[in-house]
Amino acid sequence: MLVPLLAELQRRRVFRALVAYGIAAFAVLQVVEPVMHGLHWPDAVLSYVVVALAVGFPVVVSQRPKRPWSLRLTSPRRIARAAWCE
């Protein structure tokens, strides 16, 4: 039961989106921390950024699988909305 779910998530490239999100979140934290200390912001700012990134994680997980379903390729240079989306 778990294997088909993992296969479908892999086919929809959800894992790739999660890895990209993790790399982007790490980069944001690496930039925010020195800026925060340089501007003498309170330490709570880093906590707020971490919470914001944590809240964004499930949003990425829930939105990623929907994107490929809503579009279809009609020709090599044209993308259209799927009929059921309209």
Secondary structure, 3 states (H helix, E strand, C coil): CHHHHHHHHHHCCHHHHHHHHHHHHHHHHHHHHHHHHHCCCCCHHHHHHHHHHHHHHHHHHHHCCHHHHHEEEEECCEEEECHHHC
